[in-house]
Amino acid sequence: MPHAWTLQAIDSIERDFERSSDTHLILLDLPALAGVRLYVKDESTHPTGSLKHRLARSLFLYGLCNGWIREGTTVIEASSGSTAVSEAYFARMLGLPFIAVMPRSTSPAKVAQIEFYGGTCHFVDSGAQVYSEAERLARERGGHNMDQFTYAERATDWRGNNNIADSIFQQLKREPHPIPSWIVVGAGTGGTSATIGRYLRYQRHATRLAVVDPEHSVFLDYFEHRDASVTSARGSDIEGIGRPRVEPSFVPDVIDRMIRVPNAASYAAMRHLEGLVGRRYGGSTGTDFYGALQLACEMAARGEAGSIVTLACDPGERYLDTYYSDAWLAANGYDIAPYRTQVEQACASGRWADLRA
């Protein structure tokens, strides 16, 4: 039977899913934000330690069902780390070779995890080179370029089927505000924001979607001006989110608001969140938390009650040599002190101080 291997591969992925539990929804203790409940959905507890575990599963199923991935296919992905870690996990499960194309600046911890799952890391000098290099390797080796930046928004069933949006609403059922006022996420491929935004409309929820965007990313510029040709000369220093070009999977019309977050603010918020939760998370989680906290303070200032949900994307242990290193921050010109004070005061008082004033 020509499709026997494919059917077995799909079954292996589905059985892995059945063995996995959902991720936790953590309520932050912020008494100063009276009436506003801020939750963090901890995606770092997936088997491969990040939100990208969901995406990798969907991309593999999409590739298998489309006939693009077959027995012996070399799978190639352009990734700054977390997607590649998760895809290496599934590739090993199916006995497939895996190559991650990534910038040399990718954290050593992520490189080690990809190699732990049997993947090979292929480095390029800048984030802008990963696309063409992944395509070249796929042609050269007769492999499949997974291309998360194109297929992320279409590989996931946004109507339900236990996607991340459906999971959030199921977990909020017994909470005081089961329909959140805001869901706050970052965008790397744009797949998560597209899935959540479409789900909110399909389910007719009043929840609004906010996307936080780090420095040097073009998503916010595209959201405001709709010029798909906009590019950035450098990539974001927040691994996993922010892109130097507009990705095909980014869908701006499902987004209600975008917030620019300085990188130093992401690192400051990430560190403060550790004190609230007792766990370390990565820079993209700091970006999410910073934007969510700003929205919570805005709601409190208007006397509104409600809930806000944001994501913890991956564990901080992957960034001990970078984001959690004071020497790395200093070497890269980041002063997080003003933002650390801003975040601490916002949590203590429920009021947001705009540092641009």
LODOKE-929512 format. One record per residue (C-alpha): x, y negated, z; residue number from 1. Coordinates in steps of 0.2 Angstrom, whole numbers, m for minus. Example, Ala and Ser with C-alpha at 12.3 -4.5 7.8 and 13.67 -1.06 7.14 Angstrom:
REM LODOKE-929512
X->62 Y->22 Z->39 i->1
X->68 Y->5 Z->36 i->2
This chain:
REM LODOKE-929512
X->0 Y->0 Z->0 i->1
X->9 Y->m16 Z->m6 i->2
X->1 Y->m27 Z->8 i->3
X->5 Y->m15 Z->23 i->4
X->20 Y->m24 Z->29 i->5
X->10 Y->m41 Z->29 i->6
X->m5 Y->m33 Z->38 i->7
X->7 Y->m27 Z->51 i->8
X->16 Y->m43 Z->53 i->9
X->m1 Y->m53 Z->55 i->10
X->m6 Y->m40 Z->68 i->11
X->11 Y->m42 Z->77 i->12
X->8 Y->m61 Z->79 i->13
X->m10 Y->m59 Z->84 i->14
X->m5 Y->m46 Z->98 i->15
X->8 Y->m58 Z->104 i->16
X->m6 Y->m72 Z->105 i->17
X->m17 Y->m60 Z->115 i->18
X->m3 Y->m57 Z->127 i->19
X->m1 Y->m76 Z->130 i->20
X->m11 Y->m87 Z->142 i->21
X->m16 Y->m105 Z->140 i->22
X->m5 Y->m119 Z->146 i->23
X->m9 Y->m129 Z->162 i->24
X->m18 Y->m145 Z->163 i->25
X->m10 Y->m155 Z->177 i->26
X->m19 Y->m169 Z->186 i->27
X->m6 Y->m183 Z->191 i->28
X->m8 Y->m190 Z->208 i->29
X->m10 Y->m209 Z->204 i->30
X->m22 Y->m216 Z->218 i->31
X->m18 Y->m234 Z->212 i->32
X->m27 Y->m230 Z->196 i->33
X->m45 Y->m230 Z->204 i->34
X->m57 Y->m221 Z->193 i->35
X->m45 Y->m216 Z->179 i->36
X->m39 Y->m198 Z->180 i->37
X->m23 Y->m195 Z->170 i->38
X->m19 Y->m177 Z->165 i->39
X->m4 Y->m169 Z->157 i->40
X->m6 Y->m153 Z->147 i->41
X->10 Y->m144 Z->150 i->42
X->15 Y->m136 Z->133 i->43
X->32 Y->m132 Z->139 i->44
X->26 Y->m116 Z->147 i->45
X->24 Y->m107 Z->130 i->46
X->35 Y->m92 Z->127 i->47
X->47 Y->m103 Z->117 i->48
X->45 Y->m118 Z->129 i->49
X->37 Y->m131 Z->118 i->50
X->21 Y->m137 Z->109 i->51
X->29 Y->m131 Z->93 i->52
X->25 Y->m113 Z->98 i->53
X->7 Y->m116 Z->92 i->54
X->13 Y->m124 Z->76 i->55
X->26 Y->m110 Z->72 i->56
X->12 Y->m97 Z->75 i->57
X->1 Y->m106 Z->63 i->58
X->14 Y->m108 Z->50 i->59
X->19 Y->m90 Z->50 i->60
X->1 Y->m84 Z->48 i->61
X->m2 Y->m97 Z->34 i->62
X->14 Y->m91 Z->25 i->63
X->9 Y->m73 Z->27 i->64
X->m9 Y->m75 Z->21 i->65
X->m3 Y->m85 Z->6 i->66
X->9 Y->m72 Z->1 i->67
X->24 Y->m83 Z->3 i->68
X->32 Y->m73 Z->17 i->69
X->35 Y->m55 Z->13 i->70
X->46 Y->m41 Z->20 i->71
X->64 Y->m47 Z->20 i->72
X->60 Y->m65 Z->16 i->73
X->73 Y->m77 Z->22 i->74
X->63 Y->m91 Z->32 i->75
X->70 Y->m108 Z->31 i->76
X->65 Y->m124 Z->41 i->77
X->70 Y->m142 Z->42 i->78
X->69 Y->m145 Z->61 i->79
X->77 Y->m156 Z->75 i->80
X->75 Y->m141 Z->86 i->81
X->59 Y->m136 Z->95 i->82
X->50 Y->m130 Z->79 i->83
X->65 Y->m120 Z->74 i->84
X->66 Y->m112 Z->91 i->85
X->48 Y->m106 Z->90 i->86
X->50 Y->m101 Z->72 i->87
X->66 Y->m91 Z->76 i->88
X->56 Y->m82 Z->89 i->89
X->42 Y->m76 Z->77 i->90
X->55 Y->m72 Z->63 i->91
X->64 Y->m60 Z->75 i->92
X->47 Y->m53 Z->79 i->93
X->45 Y->m49 Z->61 i->94
X->63 Y->m44 Z->57 i->95
X->66 Y->m58 Z->46 i->96
X->81 Y->m69 Z->43 i->97
X->79 Y->m87 Z->49 i->98
X->89 Y->m103 Z->45 i->99
X->86 Y->m119 Z->54 i->100
X->92 Y->m135 Z->45 i->101
X->95 Y->m149 Z->57 i->102
X->105 Y->m164 Z->61 i->103
X->122 Y->m162 Z->70 i->104
X->115 Y->m172 Z->84 i->105
X->103 Y->m159 Z->89 i->106
X->104 Y->m154 Z->108 i->107
X->116 Y->m140 Z->111 i->108
X->103 Y->m131 Z->122 i->109
X->91 Y->m130 Z->107 i->110
X->105 Y->m123 Z->96 i->111
X->108 Y->m110 Z->109 i->112
X->90 Y->m105 Z->109 i->113
X->89 Y->m104 Z->91 i->114
X->104 Y->m92 Z->90 i->115
X->97 Y->m82 Z->105 i->116
X->82 Y->m78 Z->94 i->117
X->94 Y->m72 Z->80 i->118
X->92 Y->m88 Z->70 i->119
X->106 Y->m97 Z->61 i->120
X->109 Y->m116 Z->62 i->121
X->114 Y->m125 Z->47 i->122
X->119 Y->m143 Z->51 i->123
X->118 Y->m159 Z->41 i->124
X->125 Y->m177 Z->45 i->125
X->108 Y->m186 Z->46 i->126
X->90 Y->m182 Z->48 i->127
X->86 Y->m189 Z->31 i->128
X->96 Y->m174 Z->23 i->129
X->86 Y->m160 Z->31 i->130
X->72 Y->m160 Z->18 i->131
X->83 Y->m158 Z->2 i->132
X->95 Y->m146 Z->11 i->133
X->81 Y->m134 Z->16 i->134
X->74 Y->m134 Z->m2 i->135
X->91 Y->m130 Z->m8 i->136
X->94 Y->m116 Z->3 i->137
X->77 Y->m108 Z->m1 i->138
X->81 Y->m109 Z->m19 i->139
X->98 Y->m102 Z->m17 i->140
X->93 Y->m88 Z->m6 i->141
X->76 Y->m84 Z->m14 i->142
X->68 Y->m88 Z->3 i->143
X->53 Y->m97 Z->9 i->144
X->55 Y->m115 Z->15 i->145
X->42 Y->m116 Z->29 i->146
X->41 Y->m135 Z->27 i->147
X->32 Y->m140 Z->43 i->148
X->31 Y->m158 Z->37 i->149
X->19 Y->m154 Z->23 i->150
X->9 Y->m139 Z->30 i->151
X->7 Y->m143 Z->48 i->152
X->m9 Y->m152 Z->46 i->153
X->m17 Y->m138 Z->35 i->154
X->m10 Y->m122 Z->44 i->155
X->m20 Y->m125 Z->60 i->156
X->m39 Y->m123 Z->61 i->157
X->m44 Y->m140 Z->67 i->158
X->m63 Y->m135 Z->70 i->159
X->m59 Y->m124 Z->85 i->160
X->m52 Y->m107 Z->86 i->161
X->m43 Y->m110 Z->102 i->162
X->m32 Y->m124 Z->95 i->163
X->m25 Y->m137 Z->107 i->164
X->m40 Y->m149 Z->106 i->165
X->m52 Y->m135 Z->110 i->166
X->m41 Y->m130 Z->124 i->167
X->m41 Y->m147 Z->132 i->168
X->m60 Y->m149 Z->132 i->169
X->m62 Y->m131 Z->139 i->170
X->m50 Y->m135 Z->153 i->171
X->m59 Y->m152 Z->157 i->172
X->m77 Y->m144 Z->158 i->173
X->m78 Y->m145 Z->177 i->174
X->m68 Y->m161 Z->179 i->175
X->m77 Y->m178 Z->184 i->176
X->m75 Y->m185 Z->167 i->177
X->m75 Y->m169 Z->155 i->178
X->m75 Y->m180 Z->139 i->179
X->m59 Y->m189 Z->140 i->180
X->m58 Y->m208 Z->135 i->181
X->m41 Y->m205 Z->126 i->182
X->m30 Y->m191 Z->121 i->183
X->m12 Y->m197 Z->118 i->184
X->1 Y->m188 Z->108 i->185
X->17 Y->m192 Z->98 i->186
X->19 Y->m187 Z->80 i->187
X->33 Y->m178 Z->72 i->188
X->25 Y->m169 Z->57 i->189
X->8 Y->m177 Z->61 i->190
X->0 Y->m160 Z->63 i->191
X->m5 Y->m161 Z->81 i->192
X->m13 Y->m178 Z->79 i->193
X->m22 Y->m172 Z->63 i->194
X->m29 Y->m157 Z->72 i->195
X->m35 Y->m167 Z->87 i->196
X->m42 Y->m181 Z->77 i->197
X->m52 Y->m170 Z->66 i->198
X->m58 Y->m159 Z->80 i->199
X->m64 Y->m175 Z->89 i->200
X->m74 Y->m180 Z->74 i->201
X->m81 Y->m163 Z->70 i->202
X->m87 Y->m160 Z->88 i->203
X->m94 Y->m178 Z->88 i->204
X->m84 Y->m183 Z->104 i->205
X->m82 Y->m201 Z->109 i->206
X->m64 Y->m198 Z->114 i->207
X->m52 Y->m209 Z->105 i->208
X->m35 Y->m203 Z->99 i->209
X->m19 Y->m214 Z->102 i->210
X->m2 Y->m209 Z->94 i->211
X->14 Y->m216 Z->102 i->212
X->28 Y->m219 Z->90 i->213
X->47 Y->m221 Z->95 i->214
X->59 Y->m234 Z->88 i->215
X->65 Y->m231 Z->70 i->216
X->50 Y->m221 Z->66 i->217
X->39 Y->m227 Z->51 i->218
X->23 Y->m219 Z->56 i->219
X->16 Y->m235 Z->65 i->220
X->21 Y->m246 Z->50 i->221
X->12 Y->m234 Z->38 i->222
X->m3 Y->m234 Z->50 i->223
X->m4 Y->m253 Z->49 i->224
X->1 Y->m257 Z->31 i->225
X->m3 Y->m240 Z->22 i->226
X->13 Y->m241 Z->12 i->227
X->19 Y->m223 Z->10 i->228
X->35 Y->m228 Z->3 i->229
X->42 Y->m236 Z->19 i->230
X->58 Y->m228 Z->26 i->231
X->70 Y->m230 Z->40 i->232
X->89 Y->m230 Z->38 i->233
X->90 Y->m219 Z->54 i->234
X->81 Y->m206 Z->63 i->235
X->73 Y->m207 Z->80 i->236
X->83 Y->m203 Z->96 i->237
X->68 Y->m195 Z->103 i->238
X->69 Y->m177 Z->97 i->239
X->53 Y->m169 Z->90 i->240
X->44 Y->m186 Z->86 i->241
X->46 Y->m200 Z->75 i->242
X->52 Y->m199 Z->57 i->243
X->62 Y->m209 Z->44 i->244
X->49 Y->m207 Z->31 i->245
X->30 Y->m204 Z->30 i->246
X->27 Y->m186 Z->31 i->247
X->13 Y->m177 Z->21 i->248
X->5 Y->m170 Z->36 i->249
X->3 Y->m187 Z->45 i->250
X->m16 Y->m192 Z->43 i->251
X->m18 Y->m210 Z->49 i->252
X->m37 Y->m211 Z->47 i->253
X->m40 Y->m199 Z->61 i->254
X->m30 Y->m211 Z->73 i->255
X->m39 Y->m225 Z->83 i->256
X->m23 Y->m233 Z->90 i->257
X->m4 Y->m232 Z->88 i->258
X->8 Y->m239 Z->102 i->259
X->26 Y->m242 Z->99 i->260
X->37 Y->m236 Z->113 i->261
X->55 Y->m241 Z->115 i->262
X->67 Y->m226 Z->117 i->263
X->73 Y->m233 Z->134 i->264
X->55 Y->m233 Z->140 i->265
X->53 Y->m215 Z->135 i->266
X->69 Y->m210 Z->145 i->267
X->63 Y->m220 Z->160 i->268
X->45 Y->m213 Z->159 i->269
X->52 Y->m195 Z->157 i->270
X->62 Y->m197 Z->173 i->271
X->48 Y->m205 Z->183 i->272
X->36 Y->m191 Z->178 i->273
X->48 Y->m178 Z->185 i->274
X->45 Y->m186 Z->202 i->275
X->26 Y->m184 Z->200 i->276
X->26 Y->m166 Z->194 i->277
X->42 Y->m159 Z->200 i->278
X->47 Y->m153 Z->183 i->279
X->59 Y->m160 Z->170 i->280
X->52 Y->m163 Z->152 i->281
X->60 Y->m170 Z->136 i->282
X->60 Y->m187 Z->129 i->283
X->44 Y->m185 Z->118 i->284
X->35 Y->m181 Z->134 i->285
X->41 Y->m198 Z->141 i->286
X->35 Y->m206 Z->126 i->287
X->18 Y->m198 Z->128 i->288
X->17 Y->m203 Z->147 i->289
X->22 Y->m221 Z->144 i->290
X->8 Y->m223 Z->131 i->291
X->m5 Y->m214 Z->142 i->292
X->0 Y->m224 Z->157 i->293
X->m2 Y->m241 Z->148 i->294
X->m19 Y->m236 Z->142 i->295
X->m24 Y->m230 Z->160 i->296
X->m19 Y->m247 Z->167 i->297
X->m29 Y->m256 Z->153 i->298
X->m44 Y->m246 Z->158 i->299
X->m42 Y->m249 Z->176 i->300
X->m40 Y->m268 Z->172 i->301
X->m57 Y->m268 Z->164 i->302
X->m65 Y->m258 Z->178 i->303
X->m68 Y->m243 Z->167 i->304
X->m68 Y->m225 Z->174 i->305
X->m63 Y->m210 Z->164 i->306
X->m50 Y->m198 Z->160 i->307
X->m34 Y->m198 Z->149 i->308
X->m25 Y->m182 Z->142 i->309
X->m7 Y->m182 Z->136 i->310
X->5 Y->m169 Z->132 i->311
X->21 Y->m162 Z->140 i->312
X->30 Y->m156 Z->125 i->313
X->46 Y->m146 Z->130 i->314
X->57 Y->m144 Z->145 i->315
X->70 Y->m156 Z->151 i->316
X->83 Y->m143 Z->153 i->317
X->86 Y->m144 Z->134 i->318
X->92 Y->m162 Z->137 i->319
X->103 Y->m162 Z->152 i->320
X->118 Y->m167 Z->141 i->321
X->108 Y->m181 Z->133 i->322
X->92 Y->m189 Z->140 i->323
X->96 Y->m185 Z->158 i->324
X->114 Y->m190 Z->157 i->325
X->118 Y->m208 Z->162 i->326
X->134 Y->m207 Z->152 i->327
X->125 Y->m202 Z->136 i->328
X->112 Y->m217 Z->139 i->329
X->127 Y->m229 Z->142 i->330
X->136 Y->m223 Z->127 i->331
X->121 Y->m225 Z->116 i->332
X->117 Y->m242 Z->123 i->333
X->101 Y->m238 Z->132 i->334
X->97 Y->m248 Z->148 i->335
X->82 Y->m239 Z->156 i->336
X->82 Y->m249 Z->172 i->337
X->68 Y->m262 Z->167 i->338
X->57 Y->m249 Z->160 i->339
X->60 Y->m238 Z->176 i->340
X->54 Y->m253 Z->186 i->341
X->39 Y->m256 Z->174 i->342
X->33 Y->m238 Z->175 i->343
X->36 Y->m237 Z->194 i->344
X->26 Y->m253 Z->197 i->345
X->12 Y->m247 Z->185 i->346
X->10 Y->m231 Z->195 i->347
X->10 Y->m239 Z->212 i->348
X->m1 Y->m254 Z->208 i->349
X->m12 Y->m248 Z->193 i->350
X->m6 Y->m264 Z->183 i->351
X->4 Y->m265 Z->167 i->352
X->18 Y->m278 Z->166 i->353
X->21 Y->m282 Z->147 i->354
X->40 Y->m283 Z->146 i->355
X->39 Y->m292 Z->129 i->356
X->31 Y->m307 Z->138 i->357
